[in-house]
Amino acid sequence: MSAAPDKKSLIIRLGDAARESEKGTLVFSVRVQPRASKKGVEGVRDGALRVRLTAPPAEGAANEQLVEVLSKEFGIKKSSIRIVKGHSSRDKLVEVRGAL
């Protein structure tokens, strides 16, 4: 796994979708598209990070894959990522702790 990105580059990449909630914790909105043909981060649109997931939105599979995709995309540990809000919705609030 690559080194954690610095706070500034992560905030620039997330743009308007991100805000710092407390020291070392970044919170941002995510809009997921489950059952997509391929998984990956599309970019920021309408104030939310757009993420395509191949997993279905059942039994937490899409949420689990979201954490995996974000972990790989930003080079941070899965344990540093937490879905704060929207566990059963396409629109989620995600928190990245301690990686900044």
N, C-alpha and C positions, 0 to 999 in steps of 0.2 A: 504494500500500500504506500502511496506517495505521501510526502509530508503534508501536513495541514496547511491550507492556504492562509495567507494573512487576512486579517479582518477587512482591510480596505479593499482588496481584490474581490473578496466574497460579496461585500456590500455593493460594489460597482457592478458585478455580474447580475445580482438580483435586482438592482435598481430600486424603483418605487415599491417593489413587493416586500422589501426588508425594512426592519427596524430593530434597534437594540433594546431589549427589555430590561436587562440588568447587566452588570459587568460580565463580559464574556459570553453572553447569551444573545443569540440572534433569532428573531421571530419573523416568519414570512408566510404569505398566503400561497397556496398551491391549488391548481385546478388539474385534476387527473382525468385521463381518458382511458378507462379500463377496456380490456379486450381489443386493444389496438394491434395492428399487424406487427409492429416492432416497438421495443421499449426505448425510452430515452427522454432527455430534456429538450423541449422545443424552444424555450426562451421565455421571456416575460411578455404577457399580454393582459391588458385591462387590470394592472396592478397585482397580478398573480403569476407565479412561475408555472408554466404549462408543462406537464409531464405525461407522456404516453406510457401505458402499462399493458403488457400482454396478459396479465393475470385477470381472472374474472372478479367482480366485486362481491364475492361470497366468502364467508368464513374468514375474513381478514386477509385473504390472499393478496388483494390489491394493495392494502396498507403495508403488508410485509414487503412486497416488491417495491413500493414507493421508497421505503427506508433503504433498501438495497441500492436502488438507482441513485438516490441522493448521495449515499455514502461513496459510491464509485465516482460520481460526477464531481464532487467537491473534495475527494480525497480525505474523508474523515471517517471515524469509527461509527459503526451502526449504533452502538450504545450511546453515542452523543446526539442522536436524532430521536425526537419524540413528536408524535402527532398529538397536539394539544386539543384540537377541536375538529369535528367533522369525520369521525371514524366511519360513519355510514353514509357519507356524502361525497360528491365529486370535489366540492370546495372544502379545503382543509387549512388549518393553521398549524404550521410546523415550527418546532423549536430546535435549534442547534446549540447545545451546551458545551462549554469548556473547550471548544476547538478554535476559538478565536483569540 
